[in-house]
Amino acid sequence: MQKRILPALALSLALLSGCADAAAAARAAMSPVGGSTGALGAANVVASAAEELDFVLKSEEKSDQYTTDDGIALAAYQYTIPVLRVETQDGQILKTAATAAQKQALDVATAFNENFTNWVESTDFSGFFNWAQEDYALRKEEGQSWETPYDEEFTYTFWRSDRLISVAGEYYSYTGGVHPNTVLLGWNFDLQTGRFIHPAVLGADSEELQTAVTAEIIRQADQRAIEGGYAPTEMYWEDYQDIAARWPDYAVAFSDGGMTVTFSAYEMASYAAGPQTFEIDLDFLKPYLSEDGRALLGIPEE
């Protein structure tokens, strides 16, 4: 999921194609460039408890809409964007730094926020509207009705430990096709280093972790297909095992229960099959985690 951010219009055009590449474009659209942002090295901001600073995640709404001169809705978007801020012990938002620890904390928040603010600032909603306007004019000329406006939405949920913020996002787009498209996304941000992390780095041996999780995803996928009365290659794409092996590049999010890996519609199977979600239990993960991986997930030492 690590590519340059795409404008909203380009993203919508990709989604309209209804294929696995469309979902990949959406994943790329809101991912940190190069998979890692921030330039704080190993600055231990979380441990700067002497100043009793805290990171707090809030939401910011971004929205706009266009209508025709006679009031018909053509296109709209609404994004609920996560915003990380630094608060002092008394709940005040820290805006400027007076100490080195405060500067480090603000730099961490900036590294997180830039991933999302850059995307919003780079969207081309006027182009999205122009596309809807052209479609509306064509339908009107051909005597067709305009039933549903073009629509884009982004929402998210999150989980955090003392050190990790794990964001699970959902991007929804409707551009007049047979059906809307929903792409699921995931980001994992290390509050200690100020960087987005690749899930495989949590392993004591990243290759061993990746292989073990791949096998578990394939096991769950095969069982799901069989229980549904299908052979796995009937329910999924023929190369579904290869897709499963690339799980760290898809929507990965963490919670108290472990790790969730989700492949959006088209990524592992057809649209009709829907997204494919795999729950990897924390007990399954523990033997493969490094000491740092355990710390990121807030797992106490045994």
JODA-V360607 format. One record per residue. N is the residue number from 1. D_FIRST is the distance of its C-alpha to the first C-alpha in Angstrom with 2 decimals. Layout:
n:N d_first:D_FIRST
n:N d_first:D_FIRST
//
This chain:
n:1 d_first:0.00
n:2 d_first:3.74
n:3 d_first:6.26
n:4 d_first:9.42
n:5 d_first:10.20
n:6 d_first:12.06
n:7 d_first:15.52
n:8 d_first:16.36
n:9 d_first:18.62
n:10 d_first:16.24
n:11 d_first:13.84
n:12 d_first:16.96
n:13 d_first:18.21
n:14 d_first:15.20
n:15 d_first:15.57
n:16 d_first:19.25
n:17 d_first:18.90
n:18 d_first:18.36
n:19 d_first:16.34
n:20 d_first:13.23
n:21 d_first:11.94
n:22 d_first:12.41
n:23 d_first:10.17
n:24 d_first:7.30
n:25 d_first:8.51
n:26 d_first:8.63
n:27 d_first:5.18
n:28 d_first:4.76
n:29 d_first:8.12
n:30 d_first:8.09
n:31 d_first:5.73
n:32 d_first:8.02
n:33 d_first:8.72
n:34 d_first:8.81
n:35 d_first:7.46
n:36 d_first:11.02
n:37 d_first:13.40
n:38 d_first:17.11
n:39 d_first:20.01
n:40 d_first:22.23
n:41 d_first:22.35
n:42 d_first:23.92
n:43 d_first:25.64
n:44 d_first:26.67
n:45 d_first:26.55
n:46 d_first:26.61
n:47 d_first:29.80
n:48 d_first:31.59
n:49 d_first:33.55
n:50 d_first:36.68
n:51 d_first:35.68
n:52 d_first:34.46
n:53 d_first:31.32
n:54 d_first:28.72
n:55 d_first:25.20
n:56 d_first:25.21
n:57 d_first:22.41
n:58 d_first:23.66
n:59 d_first:22.57
n:60 d_first:23.07
n:61 d_first:23.71
n:62 d_first:22.93
n:63 d_first:24.63
n:64 d_first:26.61
n:65 d_first:28.43
n:66 d_first:30.54
n:67 d_first:33.72
n:68 d_first:36.37
n:69 d_first:39.72
n:70 d_first:41.18
n:71 d_first:38.61
n:72 d_first:36.35
n:73 d_first:32.76
n:74 d_first:30.43
n:75 d_first:27.00
n:76 d_first:25.60
n:77 d_first:22.51
n:78 d_first:22.21
n:79 d_first:19.38
n:80 d_first:19.95
n:81 d_first:18.04
n:82 d_first:18.18
n:83 d_first:20.30
n:84 d_first:21.16
n:85 d_first:24.72
n:86 d_first:27.25
n:87 d_first:30.53
n:88 d_first:33.82
n:89 d_first:35.98
n:90 d_first:37.82
n:91 d_first:34.74
n:92 d_first:34.79
n:93 d_first:31.61
n:94 d_first:31.40
n:95 d_first:30.91
n:96 d_first:32.45
n:97 d_first:32.82
n:98 d_first:36.28
n:99 d_first:35.35
n:100 d_first:32.90
n:101 d_first:31.38
n:102 d_first:30.94
n:103 d_first:29.24
n:104 d_first:26.79
n:105 d_first:26.05
n:106 d_first:25.59
n:107 d_first:23.28
n:108 d_first:21.04
n:109 d_first:21.10
n:110 d_first:20.40
n:111 d_first:17.27
n:112 d_first:15.94
n:113 d_first:17.32
n:114 d_first:16.24
n:115 d_first:12.56
n:116 d_first:14.03
n:117 d_first:17.19
n:118 d_first:15.75
n:119 d_first:13.89
n:120 d_first:17.22
n:121 d_first:19.22
n:122 d_first:17.37
n:123 d_first:17.74
n:124 d_first:20.51
n:125 d_first:22.32
n:126 d_first:25.56
n:127 d_first:24.12
n:128 d_first:22.95
n:129 d_first:26.53
n:130 d_first:28.10
n:131 d_first:26.45
n:132 d_first:27.81
n:133 d_first:31.14
n:134 d_first:31.47
n:135 d_first:30.74
n:136 d_first:33.31
n:137 d_first:35.90
n:138 d_first:35.53
n:139 d_first:35.94
n:140 d_first:38.90
n:141 d_first:40.48
n:142 d_first:40.19
n:143 d_first:41.55
n:144 d_first:38.43
n:145 d_first:37.61
n:146 d_first:34.67
n:147 d_first:33.78
n:148 d_first:30.35
n:149 d_first:28.72
n:150 d_first:25.18
n:151 d_first:23.06
n:152 d_first:19.68
n:153 d_first:19.02
n:154 d_first:16.58
n:155 d_first:17.72
n:156 d_first:16.67
n:157 d_first:18.35
n:158 d_first:18.17
n:159 d_first:19.82
n:160 d_first:20.94
n:161 d_first:23.01
n:162 d_first:25.02
n:163 d_first:22.17
n:164 d_first:18.83
n:165 d_first:17.41
n:166 d_first:15.05
n:167 d_first:13.88
n:168 d_first:13.36
n:169 d_first:12.82
n:170 d_first:14.14
n:171 d_first:13.92
n:172 d_first:17.09
n:173 d_first:18.33
n:174 d_first:21.72
n:175 d_first:22.88
n:176 d_first:26.12
n:177 d_first:25.10
n:178 d_first:26.37
n:179 d_first:24.00
n:180 d_first:21.31
n:181 d_first:17.63
n:182 d_first:15.73
n:183 d_first:12.01
n:184 d_first:11.25
n:185 d_first:8.59
n:186 d_first:8.95
n:187 d_first:9.43
n:188 d_first:12.04
n:189 d_first:14.24
n:190 d_first:17.19
n:191 d_first:20.20
n:192 d_first:22.16
n:193 d_first:20.17
n:194 d_first:18.46
n:195 d_first:14.97
n:196 d_first:11.65
n:197 d_first:11.62
n:198 d_first:9.89
n:199 d_first:11.86
n:200 d_first:13.64
n:201 d_first:15.44
n:202 d_first:17.58
n:203 d_first:19.49
n:204 d_first:22.77
n:205 d_first:21.63
n:206 d_first:17.86
n:207 d_first:18.59
n:208 d_first:21.19
n:209 d_first:19.06
n:210 d_first:16.33
n:211 d_first:19.25
n:212 d_first:21.04
n:213 d_first:18.32
n:214 d_first:17.63
n:215 d_first:21.39
n:216 d_first:21.60
n:217 d_first:18.99
n:218 d_first:20.94
n:219 d_first:24.15
n:220 d_first:23.28
n:221 d_first:22.04
n:222 d_first:25.26
n:223 d_first:27.39
n:224 d_first:25.96
n:225 d_first:26.69
n:226 d_first:30.15
n:227 d_first:31.05
n:228 d_first:30.24
n:229 d_first:32.52
n:230 d_first:30.04
n:231 d_first:29.25
n:232 d_first:25.57
n:233 d_first:25.20
n:234 d_first:26.80
n:235 d_first:24.45
n:236 d_first:21.15
n:237 d_first:20.01
n:238 d_first:21.98
n:239 d_first:19.13
n:240 d_first:17.97
n:241 d_first:18.66
n:242 d_first:16.36
n:243 d_first:13.55
n:244 d_first:14.65
n:245 d_first:14.52
n:246 d_first:10.75
n:247 d_first:10.64
n:248 d_first:8.97
n:249 d_first:5.50
n:250 d_first:6.63
n:251 d_first:8.56
n:252 d_first:10.61
n:253 d_first:13.45
n:254 d_first:16.82
n:255 d_first:20.36
n:256 d_first:23.94
n:257 d_first:23.89
n:258 d_first:21.00
n:259 d_first:17.42
n:260 d_first:16.03
n:261 d_first:13.40
n:262 d_first:12.93
n:263 d_first:12.10
n:264 d_first:12.75
n:265 d_first:15.68
n:266 d_first:15.44
n:267 d_first:12.69
n:268 d_first:15.38
n:269 d_first:18.44
n:270 d_first:20.13
n:271 d_first:20.07
n:272 d_first:23.44
n:273 d_first:22.18
n:274 d_first:19.81
n:275 d_first:16.79
n:276 d_first:17.15
n:277 d_first:17.16
n:278 d_first:18.19
n:279 d_first:19.92
n:280 d_first:20.19
n:281 d_first:23.35
n:282 d_first:23.80
n:283 d_first:26.79
n:284 d_first:24.77
n:285 d_first:22.33
n:286 d_first:25.11
n:287 d_first:26.54
n:288 d_first:23.30
n:289 d_first:22.45
n:290 d_first:23.46
n:291 d_first:25.75
n:292 d_first:23.05
n:293 d_first:20.76
n:294 d_first:23.77
n:295 d_first:24.34
n:296 d_first:20.87
n:297 d_first:21.48
n:298 d_first:25.04
n:299 d_first:26.76
n:300 d_first:30.30
n:301 d_first:31.79
n:302 d_first:33.97
//
